[in-house]
Amino acid sequence: MAPPPTSEVDCLIVGAGPAGLMAATWMSRCGIKTRIVDKRGTKVFNGQADGLQCRTLEILDSFDFAHRAWRESNHMLEICLWNPNDQGVIRRSDRIPDTIPGISRYQQVVLHQGRIERFFLDSIKEHSNIEVERGVLPERLEFDASKAEDEDAYPITVRLRHLTDEEATPHQDLSSTATNPALNGSAPQNGMFRSNLAADDTEDLIRKARAEAGSTEIVKAKYMIGCDGAHSWTRRQIGFTMEGEQTDYIWGVLDIIPITNFPDIRMRCAIHSANSGSIMVIPRENKLVRLYIQITTTEKDGNPVERAKIGPQMILKSAQKIMHPYQLTYEYCDWWTAYQIGQRVGSNFSLNERVFLAGDAVHTHSPKAGQGMNVSMQDTFNLGWKIASVLNKICTRSILKTYQSERRRVAQDLIAFDHRWSRLCSGRPAKDVMDEEGISMKEFKSAFEKGNMFASGIAVDYGASVVVAKAGDLAEQGDGTAVESAGGDHKNRVVGKQDLAGGIQIGMRMPSFQVLNQADARPWQFQELLKSNGRWRVVVFAGDLRDAEQWARLTSLGEALAQPSTLLSRCNSRAGPNSVIEVLTIHSAPRTAIALLHLPDIFHPFSEREGWDYWKVFVDDLSYHEGHGHAYQNYGVDPLKGCLVVVRPDQYVSWIGELEDVGEMERFFGRFMRASA
Ligand code: FAD
């Protein structure tokens, strides 16, 4: 028999859920030769995760498709808290905003996972020839650790098997819905085949497909990302484990068009009944409402809950009891599922910084705070540009260690948050102050408010590392070693001047405020200018350019940056000004007091083909139609003197310094940037 065909690829992604698609989207933007395979023959069409946090929307906007989600989704503005009165009858006890006002230009929205995956697929197609290869199952992984540090090597060898349509289409057990009279004989989609209550079918598929002797191929890869969900085959192949516990809770999820007299059905609600449990209500797109109900894994007699008993009717009946005296029924059910929650984090997120794990493959938790899909996408949003920068020879491999140090900490925080949150969501309300077993509704409200900041994704604060120049302990990789030890020596450490910009935190994402284009007066949210295309940014807060001294400082800065010997010039010399490190300027003088072309060229470079670049200099001034962004005030930057800010390709802030600190900034870049000459 002829040996299977062999090919080479820079990045192999296993799994085309939210984490895999985000990784592929980065690769599509950074021109990386990539393959993405998924064992399923079709994508998710409905159900599964649905909440998009405001940070995730900012990220989708950086890839230019947040508007699609924003337009189609249901927007959640308010949370209503319901709990029993003295007579044990539920009533609304409070209302709080769903997203903390002012933390982002987006608020939390809800749209099912299948639609979000569609937006990714369209975007990947628009920017590359990467296509998800469905019905393709990796069945063997070999890793040659001796080649891990050789940049041009392909240390990963994977055998892929192409499945038949039948093998790639999992059987859906519709038995528990077929008997449902409310559905008039039509069975809704259910997510049980993807649920962890159903056995994982990967090994079965491999066995069956081998017996069929279907076609196989060998792929040699420089990098591999395992985004293959909670049962992760990739994780098992590299021998990594998950730490934590399986909880005693099964979550039932039901997507219906409700027929009800419950007054807050179009609000996000947390309802605690006196004795019948609790429910979360999530109003969705297309008149749908999602009900989340927690079921304990054992019934009253101590026997385990039978999987076959869990179905839409069971979930509905629980909801009806909790929401009594309000009525609830439905004619249309779109999807339902049930799954058991493990609160677990992977022991390691990467093997020699060549094979990485992301998303559910390295953390699982409850769906209550709507984090699963968001945190999974944010994992590969953190990782994708790093792998692409190394492959494109822009950065050294040292930056790859920061994936684990940054994201494992987020995963650990998430599990801790989920522990606290689970207790509050599932407990029974306290009858009075003496009832210590019950949940105090005051505590619940306060936790909800605090939890909202965490859940928004905005609070993520990466620790000190080779790409985050801040004070404090160097971030640990998770195995106890400090990240910088691999990327550079400690003596070469750089710490940015945090006090120059109180509203911009080193390690956190760059906030967004409105600024105007100096050349055409158009208002922009500053984040809109930080597209995800792999570029680093130096943001020059140029201060008040009417002031002669300040003008001189800016001129000197322009001269320093333009020196051919700087890393900025040498990095950009490969593909032209701003191609690797982009310089964006915001000044605080009145727009009409400044002429763009008087600024040194480095701030608005000239090209023979296209003339001056008019899209690099901005001003913090009043717009004609959209008010004043007060960017300097909001960013906490001195409007006279300004400062310099370095922003990573994923919008996180790396370093802050004065306009004179170009040498220090160079030292920062010098720790991981590779100049071409
Ligand atoms: P996944 O979305 O699981 O994607 C993994 C992908 O890898 C899948 O496409 C799978 O087919 C593929 N794959 C798996 N194994 C292999 C293999 N061996 N080879 C090739 N491909 C493979 N979150 C919420 O916030 N709210 C919810 O209500 C909710 N409901 C859920 C219901 C179910 C049934 C499930 C499974 C998850 C639910 N989640 C929910 C969680 C949420 O969907 C996940 O957190 C999120 O999808 C994680 O994204 P991911 O890309 O890491 O993994």
Residues whose N, C-alpha, C, O or C-beta is under 5 A from the ligand:
A	BS01	FAD	V14 G15 A16 G17 P18 A19 G20 V37 D38 K39 R40 Q48 A49 D50 V136 L137 P138 G191 R194 S195 T202 C227 D228 G229 A230 W233 V253 T337 A358 G359 D360 A361 P367 G370 Q371 G372 M373 S376
